[in-house]
Amino acid sequence: MHDDEMPQFIDRGQHENAKTPWDQSTWRNAALGWARRELTARGLREAGRLGVRLRPWSVLVRIPVAGPVEISGAAAARTAVWLKANPPSGAFEAPLTAALARWVPEYVLEPLAVDADRGWFLLPHGGELFWQVLDRTPADPRAWEEPLRQYATMQHALIPHTKDLEQLGVPSARTTALPEVFDQVVQFIEATTEPAVDPAQLHALRPLLLELCAELAELGIPDSLDHSDLHDGQLFHPAPGRYTFFDWGDAAVSHPFCSFLVPAGRVHERYGPEALPRLRDAYLEPWTGNGHTTTELRRALTLATRLGVIGRAASWNRHFPGASASTRTAGATESAKSLLKLSPDEPLF
């Protein structure tokens, strides 16, 4: 069936005028054609209306399917697979997803197919999202402790692969290089027609940034993979005691503890600041026993959580080519808001 004949549901969210390649019939035919061939090769067939989610930074297509999907050696019935396409600046997510499935298979989904050159990949249905679990269970911030413990364990296991990650195209934002990443983000903000924040405010933060990075580097915790946006919609809870992490389009090779910023913010918002110490200790548990004292680890986490705003700021410039001026301005505004939180006078949450 030609893609224009396939029933579709289009979700553009708050980005009605965002430019994505989905709007080009040639691209749609190529992407869906590739997905259908890969599904056929695995004994699957389409079984319903496509659900299309369009954002300036990704195209996500839910494809209902019928037939078995072979996952980790066991056949399982799946109701849908997901086709994701990223802009060139985020195309690394496709090969990264495949590499993670080789290196840390217990913590991620194994893609059904990957086209690294075009930044396309197919993922199986991952089960229940973590936010769905949180919404249907009694309010208990301890629910975050095990997924964060597992996430930190995964990060620790990925330390030997940092160079491999960079060779896959994952952006390098190592602890000692964060000032350069900061400079690049400020240039992006300055290039907008009407910056929402006076760039002088941002430049004034650079000396503090240098101090934070130097102190964090001195603590000697190796760089690893930073998800950069680990909220409760970015992990699945497919079985008791098991969590899988996905959506690596904002990832970077950086200080691993930078990842704590986003989940800490979600927990702070949902349960209040009193929930954060237990969450902190659960995240740090896999990092103990490596020659660092508890005091050093907690200090590193405090520093990296503040520095994590740089990763968040950098992600707002990963758009499809031809992004509108309004899209770029909105991204620059969010980037500036993030960078301002480098100041200790600004609350992180």
C-alpha positions in Angstrom: 0.0 0.0 0.0 1.3 3.5 -0.8 1.9 5.5 2.3 -0.6 8.2 1.4 -3.3 5.5 1.3 -2.5 4.2 4.8 -4.8 5.5 7.5 -2.8 7.6 9.9 -3.1 9.6 13.1 -0.8 12.6 13.2 0.3 14.2 16.5 2.3 17.4 16.1 1.9 18.5 19.8 2.6 22.2 20.1 4.7 22.2 16.9 2.0 22.6 14.2 4.4 24.4 11.9 7.5 22.4 12.6 9.3 21.2 9.5 10.1 17.5 9.4 11.0 15.1 6.5 7.6 13.4 7.1 6.1 16.2 5.0 8.0 14.9 2.0 6.3 12.0 0.2 9.6 10.7 -1.1 11.0 10.5 2.4 7.9 8.9 3.8 7.8 6.3 1.1 11.5 5.5 1.7 11.2 5.3 5.5 8.0 3.3 5.6 9.2 1.1 2.7 12.3 0.3 4.6 10.4 -0.5 7.8 7.9 -2.7 6.0 10.7 -4.7 4.3 12.4 -5.2 7.7 9.1 -6.3 9.3 8.4 -8.8 6.5 11.8 -10.3 6.9 10.9 -11.0 10.5 7.5 -12.5 9.7 5.5 -9.5 10.7 2.8 -7.5 8.9 1.1 -4.3 9.5 -2.2 -4.6 11.3 -3.8 -1.2 11.7 -3.5 2.6 11.5 -0.2 4.2 11.8 0.3 6.6 14.7 2.7 9.4 13.7 4.4 11.8 16.3 6.1 14.7 14.7 8.5 17.0 16.5 11.3 19.3 15.3 13.8 16.8 16.6 12.3 13.4 15.6 9.8 11.5 13.7 8.2 8.5 15.6 5.8 6.1 13.9 3.8 3.5 15.8 3.2 0.6 13.4 0.6 -2.0 14.7 1.8 -5.5 13.8 0.7 -9.1 13.9 3.1 -12.0 14.1 5.9 -13.1 16.4 9.0 -11.0 17.1 12.2 -12.8 18.1 13.7 -11.1 21.1 16.6 -12.5 23.1 16.0 -15.9 21.7 12.4 -16.1 22.8 9.4 -15.5 20.5 6.9 -13.1 21.9 3.6 -11.6 20.6 3.9 -7.9 20.1 1.2 -5.5 19.2 3.3 -2.7 17.7 6.8 -1.7 16.6 8.2 1.8 16.5 10.0 3.5 13.7 12.2 6.4 14.8 14.0 8.9 12.5 16.3 11.6 13.9 17.9 14.7 12.3 21.6 14.5 11.2 22.7 15.9 14.6 20.9 13.0 16.4 21.5 10.3 13.8 23.9 8.6 16.2 20.9 7.3 18.2 20.4 4.5 15.7 23.8 2.9 15.9 24.0 3.8 19.6 20.8 1.8 20.3 22.3 -1.2 18.6 25.6 -0.9 20.4 23.9 -0.7 23.8 22.0 -3.8 23.0 25.4 -5.6 22.6 27.1 -4.1 25.6 24.4 -3.8 28.2 21.5 -5.9 26.9 19.8 -6.2 30.2 19.1 -2.5 30.4 17.9 -1.6 26.9 15.7 -2.7 24.1 17.3 -4.6 21.2 16.4 -2.9 17.9 14.7 -5.0 15.3 16.6 -3.2 12.5 19.0 -0.2 12.2 19.9 2.0 9.2 22.8 3.9 10.7 23.5 6.0 7.6 20.0 7.4 7.6 19.5 7.5 11.3 16.5 5.1 11.3 15.7 2.2 13.6 12.9 -0.1 14.6 12.2 -0.9 18.2 9.8 -3.5 19.6 7.1 -2.6 22.1 8.9 -2.1 25.4 6.0 -2.7 27.9 4.6 -0.3 30.4 6.2 3.1 30.7 7.4 4.1 34.1 5.1 7.1 34.4 2.2 4.8 33.9 3.5 2.7 36.8 3.8 5.8 39.0 0.3 7.0 38.1 -1.4 3.8 39.1 0.4 3.1 42.3 0.4 4.9 45.7 2.7 8.0 45.8 6.0 6.6 46.9 9.3 8.3 45.9 11.1 5.0 46.6 9.8 3.8 43.3 12.6 5.7 41.6 15.4 4.1 43.6 15.7 0.8 41.8 15.5 2.2 38.3 18.2 4.8 39.1 20.3 2.1 40.8 20.1 0.0 37.6 20.8 3.0 35.4 23.9 3.9 37.3 25.1 0.2 37.1 24.6 0.5 33.3 26.7 3.7 33.2 29.4 2.1 35.2 29.6 -0.8 32.8 29.8 1.6 29.8 32.9 3.4 31.0 35.3 1.2 29.0 33.2 2.0 25.8 33.5 5.9 25.9 35.8 6.0 22.9 33.6 3.6 21.0 30.6 5.8 21.8 32.2 8.8 20.4 33.2 6.9 17.2 29.5 6.1 16.8 28.9 9.8 16.7 27.6 10.3 20.2 28.5 14.0 21.1 31.6 14.4 23.2 30.9 16.6 26.3 33.5 15.2 28.6 34.0 16.9 32.0 37.1 18.8 30.9 35.4 19.9 27.7 32.2 21.2 29.1 33.4 24.8 28.8 33.7 24.4 25.1 30.2 22.9 24.9 29.0 25.8 26.9 30.6 28.2 24.3 28.9 26.4 21.4 25.5 26.7 23.1 26.1 30.4 23.8 27.0 30.9 20.1 23.7 29.2 19.1 21.8 31.5 21.5 23.6 34.6 20.1 22.7 33.6 16.6 19.0 33.9 17.2 17.3 37.1 16.1 16.0 38.1 19.5 17.8 36.2 22.3 15.5 35.8 25.3 18.5 36.3 27.6 21.3 38.9 27.4 24.3 36.9 26.3 26.4 38.9 28.7 24.7 37.1 31.5 25.8 33.8 30.1 29.4 34.9 29.4 29.6 36.1 33.0 29.0 32.5 34.1 32.1 31.0 32.4 34.6 31.6 35.3 32.3 29.7 37.6 31.9 27.0 35.1 35.7 26.5 34.9 35.8 26.2 38.6 33.0 23.6 38.8 34.6 21.5 36.0 38.0 21.6 37.5 36.8 20.5 40.9 34.6 17.7 39.4 37.5 16.5 37.2 39.8 16.4 40.2 37.5 13.9 42.0 38.5 11.4 39.3 35.2 9.7 38.3 35.5 8.6 34.7 33.2 9.9 32.0 30.5 7.6 30.6 27.1 7.9 28.8 24.8 10.6 29.9 21.2 10.2 28.8 20.6 13.9 29.4 16.8 13.6 29.6 16.0 10.6 31.9 12.5 11.4 32.9 9.7 8.9 33.7 8.7 8.6 30.1 12.1 7.4 29.0 12.1 4.0 30.6 10.0 1.0 30.6 9.1 -1.3 33.5 8.4 -4.5 31.6 8.6 -6.9 34.5 9.0 -6.9 38.3 12.5 -5.6 39.2 13.4 -4.8 35.6 13.7 -1.5 33.8 14.9 -0.7 30.3 16.1 2.7 29.2 15.5 4.3 25.8 15.3 7.5 23.7 19.0 8.4 23.5 18.6 11.3 21.1 19.9 13.8 23.7 22.8 11.6 24.9 26.4 12.6 25.2 29.7 11.2 26.5 30.0 13.2 29.7 30.3 13.0 33.4 27.8 10.2 34.3 26.4 12.0 37.3 25.0 14.8 35.0 22.2 12.3 34.3 20.9 12.9 37.9 19.5 16.3 37.0 16.4 15.3 35.2 15.1 12.5 37.4 15.9 14.6 40.5 13.8 17.4 39.1 10.9 15.0 38.4 11.1 13.6 41.9 11.4 17.1 43.4 8.3 18.2 41.5 6.2 15.1 42.3 7.3 14.3 45.9 9.1 17.3 47.3 12.8 18.0 48.2 12.7 15.6 51.1 12.7 12.6 48.7 16.1 13.6 47.1 18.6 12.2 49.7 17.3 8.6 49.4 17.3 9.0 45.6 20.8 10.4 45.6 22.1 7.5 47.7 20.4 4.9 45.5 22.0 6.3 42.4 25.4 6.5 44.1 25.3 2.9 45.4 26.8 1.3 42.3 29.7 3.8 42.4 30.9 2.9 45.8 33.9 0.7 46.3 36.1 2.4 43.7 38.3 4.3 46.0 35.9 7.2 46.5 34.5 8.2 49.9 30.8 8.8 50.4 31.6 12.5 50.9 33.5 12.6 47.6 30.7 10.9 45.7 28.0 13.2 47.1 30.1 16.3 46.2 30.6 15.0 42.7 26.9 14.4 42.3 26.2 18.0 43.5 28.7 19.4 41.0 27.6 17.3 38.1 23.9 17.8 38.7 24.5 21.6 38.4 26.7 21.0 35.3 24.0 18.8 33.8 22.2 21.9 32.6 24.8 22.2 29.8 23.7 18.9 28.3 20.1 20.0 28.5 21.0 23.3 26.9 22.9 21.6 24.0 20.0 19.3 23.1 17.8 22.2 22.0 19.8 22.7 18.8 19.3 19.2 17.4 16.6 20.0 14.8 15.8 18.7 11.4 17.4 20.8 8.6 15.3 23.8 7.6 13.9 24.4 11.1 11.9 27.5 11.2 13.1 30.7 12.9 10.4 30.3 15.6 11.6 26.7 16.3 15.2 27.8 16.6 14.3 30.8 18.7 12.2 28.6 21.1 15.2 26.2 21.3 17.6 29.0 22.0 15.3 30.3 24.7 15.2 26.9 26.5 19.0 26.7 26.1 19.5 30.0 27.8 17.1 29.2 30.6 19.1 26.0 31.2 22.5 27.7 31.2 21.4 30.4 33.7 20.9 27.5 36.2 24.7 27.2 36.4 24.5 30.0 38.9 24.1 28.8 42.5 21.6 31.7 42.9 19.2 29.9 40.5 17.2 26.9 41.7 17.8 23.8 39.7 14.2 22.6 40.2 
